[in-house]
Amino acid sequence: MLSALSLLLVTTALSVVMLFVLSSLKGSGVEGVREWGQGNAMAVLALLLFASRGVLPDVLSIEGANLLFIASVALMLAGFRRHLGQRVPTRPLLLGGAAAMACLVFFHHGVDSLPMRTVAVSIYHFSVYVAIGRTIPASPEPRLRYPYLFTRRAAFVLGTVHACRGIFYALQVGETLRFLEPAPYNLAFFAIGTLALPALTLGAVMMANARVIRETAYAADHDHLTGAWSRRAFFNFAEHEHARAARIGSSLSLLVFDADHFKRVNDTHGHATGDRVLRDIVIHAQEVIRKIDYCARLGGEEFAVLLPDANHQTAMDVAARLRTALDRSLHLAPSTLPVGYTVSIGVATLAPGETLAELMARADAALYVAKADGRNRVVSAPMPPRLVPVPERREWR
Ligand SMILES: Nc1nc2c(ncn2[C@@H]2O[C@H](COP(=O)(O)OP(=O)(O)OP(=O)(O)O)[C@@H](O)[C@H]2O)c(=O)[nH]1
C-alpha cells in the first residue's frame, strides 16, 4: 500500500542513486557538480529525518529535516548558477532560508500548525525552483537544448506545484493534519515534492554531460592554440566539399600557407611570442576569408584555407589579400621590438577528376616554389596537363 513513508524511502534511495551518478562526473572539471553532490547528500539525510517522524525527537524530524532540505535546494541553485558562470545569490538564499526556518520554528513551538509550516516551506521552495528555472537559458545552442529545456521546465513545474501546495495548506489552517497523512492530496504533494531533487539532479547531470560532449567535440575540431579548425576537421570538410564539387561541378580552391622563417621568430623572441604570432595569423586570416571558407592549422606553422565555390581567379585574389594582411608587425609591448612576419602561399583549384590528395599535393608544391623563390609571395599551382579547369559557377562576393 502506497504511503507517505514509502514515498520518502523510495525518494531517499533515488537520491542515493543520483549521488552515484553525480560521482561519475567527479574530476570532469564541470562547474556545479560539487554543489549538486552536496545538495543530494543533504537531501538524503533530510529525507531520512523526515521519515523518522515519531521515532526521533521532533526537533530532528521537523527543524533538522527542513533545515537540511532547505540547504539542499539552495545548493542545487548554487550548482546551476556556478555551472552557467553566474554569481551565486548567497545573501538572498541565506535570508530566505533563515526566514523559512524562523516561521517553521514559530509554527512549531509558538503556534503549533502543520499547515502554516508547510506554507512557509512551500514559499521558500517555490522561490528557489523559480530562481533555478530563470537561471537556465530558454534558448541555448542546439547541442545543449534538450537538457536545458528539460531542467528549466522541471524547475518551473516544481515551483508551480509548491505554489499550489502552499495555497492548498493555507486554506487548511485550523484543520488538524498529520505530516505522514495517507490522504491522496498529501501523497500527491509528497510524491512531487520529494521527487524534485532527483528530477533536478537528472537535469543537472544531462546538462553537465552535454557540456562535456560539446567541449570534447570542440577540442577535437579546433586547434587548441589558435582556435582555427583542426587538421581532422579540415579534412572532413575538405572531403565533403570535394564530393559536392565533383557532384554538382562547382569550383573548389585551396590555399596552403606557411609562416616564413618562423624558426627565427622563435629563436629571436621566444616560443611564447611565436605562439602569439600563430594566433595573430589566424585572427587576420579569418578577416580576409568568407564565413563559408575553412581556415585550419595543419600543424606547426602551416595553415590551409579551403574556398568552396571559388574559381582559380577568385582564389588568387583571396591569396593576394591574405598575403598582404599577413605581412605584419606585432607590437607586443612598448619596451620590446616589434615582431615582423610574412607568409608564403600556394594556390590550387580543383580540376575535373582530381582527388583531394592530388589537389593538396599541387597546393603544397606551389607553396614549396613560393618558399624557394624568396618567400612572402603567392604561387599558383599549374593545372595538371590532362585536365581543364572546372567552369566557373559563382563569383567571389
Ligand atoms: N611558437 C611555436 N613554434 C612552433 C610551433 N609549432 C612549430 N613551431 C616552430 O616552427 C618552426 C618551423 O621551422 P622550419 O620548419 O625550419 O621553417 P621556417 O623557419 O618557418 O622556415 P621556412 O618555412 O622555410 O620559411 C620550428 O622552429 C618549430 O619549432 C608552435 O606551436 N609554437
The ligand as an SDF file (V2000), in Angstrom:
LIG
                    3D

 32 34  0  0  0  0  0  0  0  0999 V2000
   55.9920   29.0000  -31.1200 N   0  0  0  0  0  0  0  0  0  0  0  0
   55.7050   27.8880  -31.7920 C   0  0  0  0  0  0  0  0  0  0  0  0
   56.5480   27.4090  -32.6990 N   0  0  0  0  0  0  0  0  0  0  0  0
   56.2310   26.2930  -33.3780 C   0  0  0  0  0  0  0  0  0  0  0  0
   55.0140   25.6190  -33.1370 C   0  0  0  0  0  0  0  0  0  0  0  0
   54.9740   24.5470  -33.9670 N   0  0  0  0  0  0  0  0  0  0  0  0
   56.1190   24.5520  -34.6870 C   0  0  0  0  0  0  0  0  0  0  0  0
   56.8760   25.6120  -34.3400 N   0  0  0  0  0  0  0  0  0  0  0  0
   58.1820   26.0140  -34.8300 C   0  0  0  0  0  0  0  0  0  0  0  0
   58.1180   26.3950  -36.2080 O   0  0  0  0  0  0  0  0  0  0  0  0
   59.4350   26.3390  -36.7100 C   0  0  0  0  0  0  0  0  0  0  0  0
   59.3800   25.8370  -38.1240 C   0  0  0  0  0  0  0  0  0  0  0  0
   60.6880   25.9140  -38.6240 O   0  0  0  0  0  0  0  0  0  0  0  0
   61.0560   25.4840  -40.0880 P   0  0  0  0  0  0  0  0  0  0  0  0
   60.3080   24.2350  -40.4820 O   0  0  0  0  0  0  0  0  0  0  0  0
   62.5520   25.4140  -40.1730 O   0  0  0  0  0  0  0  0  0  0  0  0
   60.5000   26.5980  -41.0110 O   0  0  0  0  0  0  0  0  0  0  0  0
   60.7660   28.1680  -41.0370 P   0  0  0  0  0  0  0  0  0  0  0  0
   61.7840   28.5880  -40.0650 O   0  0  0  0  0  0  0  0  0  0  0  0
   59.4390   28.8390  -40.9350 O   0  0  0  0  0  0  0  0  0  0  0  0
   61.3450   28.3470  -42.4690 O   0  0  0  0  0  0  0  0  0  0  0  0
   60.5540   28.4090  -43.8330 P   0  0  0  0  0  0  0  0  0  0  0  0
   59.2580   27.6680  -43.6310 O   0  0  0  0  0  0  0  0  0  0  0  0
   61.4260   27.7220  -44.8040 O   0  0  0  0  0  0  0  0  0  0  0  0
   60.3480   29.8340  -44.1370 O   0  0  0  0  0  0  0  0  0  0  0  0
   60.2530   25.4400  -35.7810 C   0  0  0  0  0  0  0  0  0  0  0  0
   61.1690   26.2220  -35.0660 O   0  0  0  0  0  0  0  0  0  0  0  0
   59.1950   24.8900  -34.8260 C   0  0  0  0  0  0  0  0  0  0  0  0
   59.7070   24.7010  -33.5070 O   0  0  0  0  0  0  0  0  0  0  0  0
   54.1500   26.1320  -32.1380 C   0  0  0  0  0  0  0  0  0  0  0  0
   53.0630   25.6170  -31.8570 O   0  0  0  0  0  0  0  0  0  0  0  0
   54.5170   27.2730  -31.4900 N   0  0  0  0  0  0  0  0  0  0  0  0
  1  2  1  0
  2  3  2  0
  2 32  1  0
  3  4  1  0
  4  5  2  0
  4  8  1  0
  5  6  1  0
  5 30  1  0
  6  7  2  0
  7  8  1  0
  8  9  1  0
  9 10  1  0
  9 28  1  0
 10 11  1  0
 11 12  1  0
 11 26  1  0
 12 13  1  0
 13 14  1  0
 14 15  2  0
 14 16  1  0
 14 17  1  0
 17 18  1  0
 18 19  2  0
 18 20  1  0
 18 21  1  0
 21 22  1  0
 22 23  2  0
 22 24  1  0
 22 25  1  0
 26 27  1  0
 26 28  1  0
 28 29  1  0
 30 31  2  0
 30 32  1  0
M  END
$$$$
